[in-house]
Amino acid sequence: MTAAYFDSLDDLAAWHATHAPVEHLDSYQTARAYDPSVPRTLVCHDFRGGYTEQLDRRDYVFHYWHLIDIFIYFSHHRVSIPPASLIAAAHKRDTKVLGVLVFEHEAGQEDARKLVQGSNERSSRLLRTNARRDNPFATVSIEHADQLIDLAICHRFDGYLLNVEIDLGMHGRSHAREHAVALQAWAEYFSSELRRRIPGGEVIWYDAVTSTGALRWQNRLNDLNRGFADACGAIFTNYHWSPPDLAADSRELSHSTRTPQRLLAGSEIPALAPSNVFCGIDVWGRGQYGGGGLSTHLAAAAVSAAQLSIALFGQAWTFESSELFPDGVQDWSTWQETDQHLWLGSGADAQDEPALALLERERRKELYERLSEQERARFGACDVPHRPLSAYLTGKPIDIRKAGFVATGCLGSGKAYWHRGEPVWQPTRGWTEPSLASAFPSLAIPCRARQTHLVAFDDTVAWSGAQSLLVRARASDQPIKANRTSSTRFLQNAQRYQPR
């Protein structure tokens, strides 16, 4: 049985690709190609430390696959493998899924040395650098790089986020810069080889350690992290940026004559472009321009205006936040309403907003009054009307011709599981299984004409899964004029896609 994660590189070294995953994953589909000139969106899912998912209780489910391009499953284990249910859910919606390789604290420093030096002195998988022989990082082991790629292929996920949040070097930080050069060479091999073996694969560098070997978050793309970004083909910047930093990112990308910093011959890694410079946005608002929370749209608007890609960290804040649920009681329908408000909005009228949106707005006003002028510049305007994140995300159409397309209204979590209109499983705490969610009805939810129409999810009855889509409309004296040609074509298409 394959582990869900590894806490050290020694644990990873004991793993072999012959270990089969628990589920048979051959049917999982990879995401479609993208236009490098068009900004993308990724979600970095850091939820309760990771690996808390349970089938027999209602829990957080991500619904908005049609709005994002990449989903990263984050935890603080050395190597995080995305759960099979999330891989399935993402791939059904043409979304890539990445695991994480992270180095933190003292144990992370030891493993970061081991990453490039190998698990033992007899490692034969070495790259040679131009460093002096007295440099402990003169050769670079690719042993763990190949294992990590094997791991992704075995579990059918699409790549990794590389997060090195430590100071580099030997004990006492000697040879820190040499360690950084070796790490860049390792990342370049890893990214190039992963893309060769996994079509459409991605490796993204997190903005933390710099080319000097020092841990210094830059909050933008610059010379101190550009080498790592070039080596991986993408970068996820830290969150403490201001709008001028975004302008600097755009200027850095506009230098079209700049040659990527390559340490290895023959590397095939895409040049940096708006599609692979992801500006970090912390939905929890820790040092974030705009303040995060339900005001996360302010940061998204700034990144969108700079024509860069968006990286949303901690989007499950709507579920976890003690500010929204101070009594610790989490009502799933209340959370769903708040989450929808963040991503899609709540309809045409202010009365359609969830009650928690009003509380969040009042909290923001009180906080704004206590800030200095300098702090207010980072916090953003106080009285900007709410806009959903979807207003700033490119999104992607759902291909209903794709094998496995289902539209039942199921959200992947419910009080009961229904099959052919009958409840066949009713666990005490409900259930959650993201891979069972059907395509989200993004053109119907939220309903924009609440006075005459109602479109909502109904979990009291379903045909398959947990919910059905409830549609109500006020009667009208005006007859409905059907388009015969369109109706006939719809019926023909429906018959064509009937299961056999």
Secondary structure by P-SEA (a helix, b strand, c coil): ccccccccaaaaaacccccccccccccbbbbbbbcccbbbbbbbcccccccccccccccccccccccccbbbbcccccbbbccaaaaaaaaaacbbbbbbbbbccaaaaaaaaaacccccccccccccccccccccccbbbaaaaaaaaaaaaaacccbbbbbbccccccccccaaaaaaaaaaaaaaaaaaaaaaaccbbbbbbccccccccccccccccccccaaaaaaacbbbbcccccaaaaaaaaaaaaccccccccccccccccccccccbbbbbccccccccccccccaaaaaaaaaaacbbbbbcccccccccccccccccccaaaaaaaaaaaccccccccccccaaaaaaaaaaaaaaaaccaaaaaaaccccccccccccccbbbbbcccccccccccccccccbbbcccccccccccbbbbcccccccccccccccccccbbbbbbccccccccbbbbbbbccccbbbbbcaaaaaaaaaaaaaaccc
